[in-house]
Amino acid sequence: MEVTPKNGIKGLVENWQSDLIAAISVSLIALPLSLGIALAAGAPAMSGIFSAIIGGVVTTLYRGGHISVNGPAKGVIGVILWGMIAMDDGSGQAFNYILAAVVISGALQMVLGILKLGRLADIFHSSVIHGILAAIGIIIFAKQIHVAMGTHSDDPSIVQNLIDAVMFLPQANPFVLIIALTGLLLLLFHSKISNRIFHLLPTPMWVIALSIPFVYAFNFFDQHTLSFLGKAYEVGPKLLLDIPDTITDSIMLPNFGKIATIEFWTTVFSILIISSIESLAIAKAVDKIDPYKRKTDLNKDLTGIGLSTVVAGMIGGLPIIAVIIRSTVNIHNGAKTKWSNMYQGLLLLVFIVVLSPIMVQVPLCAFAILLVYTGFKLASPSVFKQMYSQGTEQLVFFIATMILTLYTNLLIGLLGGLLLAMVTHMLLARLSIPQFFRMVYKSRTKLIKRTDGNYDLKIRGVANFLGILKVDKLVAQIPSGANVNIDLSETRLVGITYMDYLVEYLKTQRATGGEVFITGLDSHVSSSTYNRALKICLTSNTSKLSQRQKRLRNLAT
């Protein structure tokens, strides 16, 4: 068995070589992705780099995780795009207003962590979260497909942007499109190329590197027209990445002038919710693939990410979260401690200084195709198929949340999706509103310690996403390695998010040597063949017990 790496300065001294080697691979991926995310959000390109650097340096100094990588992520793109449109007053300060919202959302995130509310992310229904992510994917795709085609859609509607992409296809600039299609082919087939040279760099870097020869071939450096099939198309510097000559020229300051508006606070809470949920979910995912099976202190991690987000917002950066792709690359390349995250941040700082003369030669469509590919994966047909396999009602929650988010904003999409899930649970359980909330919050769910040292967790009433915090408090009282029987026989309804929680606890407890059994579901009807699908007991054992008690009282009188 491998020895767990030391923490703190001792870990830095002991593992600096392996952490630095892993950080090189991570930074090569982070460089194009960070620039692309900023551009997709309508922000200055350097905003993404600032976030990646601060996510590496500042977050490492105060964090609850061991091996995850922090930086900007695609989840906030839709929020920032919406916020810039909503707060644009013609003064040219729209992004500065966004920076103010970023600062405040980071401060609130710190408060959540200090108050130990990291587990709040567990109460959000899983299908609703997937619906939001799919909407974000569609937003990214709809905006970036035009950059990849060399077309432009001014319509604020995301749906209309998609329609325009089809309508404008005959007008696509072939000299832009050929670069984007080359990048797309690389993304699709890079893993199947056996040549070792192609595996020296991560795929995003190849997309960027191989776009530059096209820039020289078509001479994007001078504004002019090129002919294709008898039609003239404009090419020039506007199609290239534009970054300031020095980092200090890229610094932008927040403007709190919109702090009294509903649009400002909608942006703040949207950033807060999506970044917190995504960071906490990714932290738990990284724990599962950590070869040393270390656990993240979710509350401390939330505080550290909030602190970094505040710093980023103060100088022109985007919100910071834990990012799964870069974290996975970090682990697979042998990183052992949190210091690899700091190294990748410092390496990015070096890269952007050294490579800036090269980066300004990269066409915007190369970054766009990276985001188009990412956006498609978030809302691909396979995602819809997966949701349907989990139950028809999950697909309904997913699609409804996605559509609501696309036509309004992330916050309304989230709240609307949660409300729909809650009302559906009421209807499926055939309960009135007062009965439903009594069976969620006053269900008499309790933990019993047996004389043999094992535990019984008796869950009663409605076990859905609203009740996860309650059961989490009970589960926290069970020592590692103990055997647990989770009895669901007296539940009226068990939601998919609740089942996800129980199964994850089962895996965690078994990893410590304890045995966990989930029982009492024989009389429940499942909404699909998926083992964690929503389960309903229409002839509730709870009602049977109350009827039995009434009969006993009648006999006694």
N, C-alpha and C positions, 0 to 999 in steps of 0.2 A: 504493500500500500504506500502511495506517495505521501511525503510529509507536506502538510499544509504550509504554504509560504508565510513568512512572518509579516506582520503589519508595520505600518509607519516607516520610520527612517531605516530600521533594520531590514525591512522588506525591500526598500529602495537599493540599499547596498548589496544585498544578497542576489537580487534578480534583475539588476539594471540592464544586463545584456539581452536577456530574453524579452524583457518589456520593450526595449528600444527597437529590436528587430521587428516585433509585432506592430509597433507604432508606425514604422515606415510603411507597411502595407496599408494600415488603416488610413494614414494621412493621404496616401495616393488615391484612395477612394473618396475620402472626405473633401478633397480639393474641388473636383468637378461637381460633386453632388451639392456642396454648400453654395457654390456659385449658382448652380441651376435652381436650387430651392429659392434663393433670394430673387432671382429673375422671374421665376414663376409667380412669386408673391407680389410682383410689381415693385419690389424694393431695389435699392442700389445693389449691385453685385457684391460689393465688399461687406454688406450687412451679413451675408451668410458666412463669410470668412471670419468676421469679428466673433460671431456666435460660436463657430467651431473652435477658435482659439480660446475664448473665454470658457467655453464648455470643457476644454481640456485643462486649462491652468487653474481657474478659480474653483470649479466644481471639485477638482481633485483634492483641494485643501480642506474641503468640508463636505463629506459625502458618506452615505450609508452603504454604498455598493463596493464591490471589490474589483470587478473586472469589466464593468460596462463602460461604454464610450458615450460621451455627451456632446451634443451639438444641435444645430437647427434640424428640423424634420418637416416632412411633407404635410403632417397633420394640421399645421397652423396656416398653410397657404390660403385655404378658403376663407379663414377668419380675417386675415390681413387684407386680402383682396376686397372683401365686403366692407371692412372698416375704412379702407382708403376711399372707397366710393361714397360711403355713408357720411364721412366727415370732410369730404372735399368741399371747401368753401371758395375755391378759386384763388386762394392766397399762395398756393404752392407749398403749403405746410402740411398736406395730408399725411405724409409719412412721418413727420415730426409728431403729429397727434397720435399716430400708431405707436411711436416710441414711448410716449407718455403712458399709453395703455399697457404697454409691455412692462414698464417699470412698476406700475401699480399691481398688475397681475402677479409679478414676481414677488412683491412684498406680501400680498395676500397668500401666496403659496408658502412663503416662509412661515406665516402665522399658522397655516394648516399643519405644517410639519411640527412647529413648536407645541401646538395643542394636541399633537399625536393623533391627527385625523387622517393619517395615511390610508387607513382601511376604508375610508369613505368611497374610494373608487369601486369597491366590491358591490355597492348597491345599484350600480348602473346596469340595466339589463343588457346581456351580451349581444342579443340580436339588434338592439337599438344602436349600440356602439358600432357594430359592423355596418349598419345602415349609414351612419355618419361617415365612416371611413370610405364607404363606396361613393357617397356624395362628394367627398373630398377628392377621390380619384377621378370622378367625372369632371369636377371643376378644373383640376390640373390638366386633364386631357383636352377639355374644350378650349382652354386658354392657350396651351402650348402647341396644339396641332397647327394653329395658324402660323406660329413662329417657324415651325418645321416645314411648312408649305410655302412660306414667303407671302402669305396673305394677311389680311387684317380684318377683324370684326369689332366694331365699336359698340355693339349692342350690350347693355349691362346684363341681359338675360343669358344664363349659362346654356339653357336649352336652345336659344336662338344662335348662340355661338357654335353649337354642334351642327345645327341646320346649315349655318353659313359655311362651315367646313366642307360640307357636301356640295353646296351651291357654288362655292368659290373654287372647287377643285380644278375646273378648266382654266382658271386664272393663275394657278399655282406657278411660282417661279421655278423652272426646271433646274436652274443652277443652285438654288437653295435645296430643292427637293432631292437632288442626287446625293448631297452631303448627308441629309437626314436619313435617306434610305440606306446608305452605306453604314451609318451608325446603327440603324435598326437591325440590319443583317448581322452585324457584329454582336449585338446584344442577344440575338436569337441563337446564333451558331458558334459563339466563342468557345463554349464548353466542349463542342464536338471537334474543334480544330486540334489536331495531335501535335502540331509544331510546338516545341518547347519554348521558343522565343515568344510566342503569343501568350504564354502563361507567366512571363516574367512580370508583366504589369496587369493590374486588375482591369476588367472590361471597360469601365467608364473612362479610364485613362487612354485606352486604345481608341475609343470613340472620339475623344478630344484630339489625340495625336494624329490620327489618320484624316481628320478634317482639315488640317492645316495645309497639306499639299494642294487640296482643291482651292483654297483661298488664293494661293499663288497662281494656280492654273487659270482661275477666272479673274484674277486681279481685283480682289475686293478692296484693295487699298485706295483706289481711285474711283470716284463716282463716274460711271459710264453705263452704256447699254450693250447687251450681248444679244445676238439673234439666235433663235431656235425655231425651226420649222416655219421660217418666214415671219416670225413675230419677235418684237424687241422687248427685252426685260431689263430693268434697272438693277445694277449691283453696285455696291460701294461700301464705305466705312460704317454706314448705319447698320449693316448686317453683322458687324463684328462686336465682340465684347468690349465695353468701354469702362475702364477702371482708372482712377486718378493716378498720377505719377508717384505720389507718396501716400503712405497709410494715414498720415495726419490730415491730408486733404479729404479723406473719406469719412472722417468723424462727423456725425450729425447729432444734434442735441434734441432732447424731447421738448415738446410744446404742450403745456397743460391747459391751453386755452379752451379746450372742449370738455373740460372735466365736469361741467354742469349739465351735459347733454345725455339723453338716453342712448344715443349712438355710441358715445364713449364708453359708457358702463356696459353696454351689450358686448362691445369688443373686449373689454377687460374680462368679464366673466366667461366669455367664449374661449379666450386664450387660456384662462385659468383652468377651466374644466377639461378642455381637450388635452392640454399639455400635462396636467396632473394625471388624468386617466391613462394616457399613453405611456408616460414615464413609469408609473407604478406597474402597469401591465408588463412593460418590457423588462423592468427590474426583476419581476417574478419569472419571466421567461429566461432571462440570463442566468438566474440561479439554477435553473434546471439543467443548463448545459455547462455550468462551471465544473470543470473536472475535479475540483476539490470540495464541491457540494456546500459552499459557503452561502450564508443567507444574508440578504440585504436588509439593513435597518431602514424600512420604508419611510418612516417619519423623518429620520435624519437625511435621507436621500432627497425627500421633498423639500426640506429646508435648504439643502445645498443647491439644488436646482433653482429654487426660488431666488436665492442670493445671486447666482450666476445670471439669471434672467434680468434682475435689477441692474447689474453691472453692464450687461449687454445693451439694455435699453438706454442707458445713460450715454453711450457713445455711438449708437447707431446700429446695434445688432438686433437680431430676431430672438424670439423666445427659445429657450434651451430645454431639451428633454434628453432622456436616454434613448439611444437609437439602436435598433436591433441589428441591422445589417453590419454596421461598423463594429458593434459589440461581438457579433458572431465571428467576423474576420479576426478581431483581436484575440479571441480565444483559440481559434483554429491555427493561428500563427504563433502560439506558445506564450502569450502574455500570462503573467502570474499575479500581478498586483495592480492596485489602482494607479500606480505611477505611469503605466503605459498610456493612460488617458492624458496625462500631463505631457508626455513626450510627443504624442500626436498633435496636441495643440501647439507646442513649441516648433515642431517640424513644419506645420502649416504656416506659421509666422515666417520661417526661413524661406519656405517655398514661394510664398506670395511676394516676398522681397526679391528673391533671386529670379523667379520665373515670370514676373510681371511683364517683361518685354515679349515673352513668348505668349502669355495668356491673352494679350491684346490682339493676337493674330488668330484667335479661335472664333469661328462663326457662332452666332447665337443659336442657330438651328441645331448645332451639335449638343448644346446643353438642353435644348427643347426636346430632342428625341429621347434623351435620358428620362425626362419627366413624363413624356407621352407614354413611354413603356411602363413606368412606375404607376401612372394613373390608370392605365388599362388593367394592370394586375390587381389593383384595388377593387375594380368593379367589373371583372371579367365574368363571362358566363359560368365559369366553374364556381365562383363565389355564390351566385344565385342558386346553382345546383346544390351546393353544400348547405345553404340555408333551408332549401326545400326538404333535403334529406333529414333535417332535424325536426320537421313538423310544418304543416301548412301554416299554422299561426305564426311560426318564427319567420317564414317568408313574408307574411303580411306585415309584421312589425318592421322587418328589414326594409321592404320597399316603401312603406308609408313614411318611415323616418328619412330615408334617402330623398324621396320626392319633396317632403316638407322642408328639408334642409336646402335643397336646390332652389326652391321657390321663395324661401324666407332667409333664414340664417342658421348657423349651427346651434345657437342656444334654443331657439324655438323648435328646431328639429329634434333636439335632445329631449326637451320637456314634452313635446307632442308625442314622441315615440314612447316615452315612459308612461304618459297618461293613457295612451292606447293599450299598452301592455297591461296596465293595472285594471282598466275597465274590462278588457277581455278576460282577465283572470276572475273578476267578479262574476261575469256572465257564465263562464265555464264552471265555476264552483257553485253557481246558483245561489248567490248570497246577496243580501241587501248591503248598502254602503256601510251602515253601522256594524252589521255582522262581520263583514269582510275585515274591517280595521280591528275589530275585537279579536278575530281569529289570527291576525298578523301580530298584533302587539300585546295581547293578553291571552295568549294561547296555552299558558301553563307548560310550556316547554321547559324541561329541567334536566340537570345532570345528576346522576346518582352514582356514588362510589360504592361498589360491592365489598363484602368482607374479604374476598380473595384478592383485592387490589385492582380489579378490573373496573371498567366504567360502563354505565348505560346512559346513552344520550336519548331521552324520550322527546321527540319532536312532535308537536301537536298543532292543529289548526291549519292555517294557510302558510305554506313554506315557499315564499317567492323572494324576489330580489329585495323587497322592503324589509325582510326579516333577517338578512345576512349579518348585519352588525350585532344583533342579539345573540345569534348562535356562535358568532366569532368570539364573543366574550366568554361563553361557556367552554368552547373548545380550548381557549387559552388556559383554562384551569387544569387541563389534562396533561400530566407529565409525559415527556418523551419516553417512548418504549412501552407505554401502557397499552393493554388491549381494550378496545372500545367496540360496543355494539350500538349502532345508530338505528333506532327504531322509528320508522315512519308510518306505522300502522294506524295512528290516530290523526293523520293529516287529511285534509279535504283536497288540497291541491299542492303539488310540488313542482315549482317552475324550473326551467332549464338552467337558469343562472344559479339557483340554489343547488341543483344537482352538480353543476360544475364545481361549486365550492366544496361540496361534500367529497366528491371524487378526488379533488386536489388535496384535501386534508387526508384522505385515505392513503394517497401515495406518499405524502410527507411523513405521516405517522409510521407507515410500514418501513420507510427508509431508516427510521430510528430503532427498528426492531419490534415495534408493536404490531398487533394484528387488529384490523378494522373491518367490521362487517356492516353492510347497509341492508337492513331487513324491513319487512312490513309492507312491501309494495305488491303483494300478491293480489289484493283486491282493487288495485288501481288500474285504470285504463290509460295506455300511453298514446300520445298523439302521432308517434311514428315508431319505426323499428330502431331508431337511434337510441342507444342505451341511456343517454342523459336527457331524453326528450321530456317535455311537460307531461305530468301524470295527474290524473283526476280520480278521486274516489267519490262517486255520486251518492252511494249509500254509505255515508260517513260513519266510521266507528265512533266518532265523537257523539253523533246524534244517538247512536245505539246505546252508548254509555249513559247519556242523560235520560233516555227513555227507561232504562233499567233502574236508574236511581229513583225516578218518579214512581215506578211500580213498587219498589222496596218501601218508599215512604207511605204509599197507599196501604200496603199490607200492614205496616207498623201501626197505622191508625185504625 
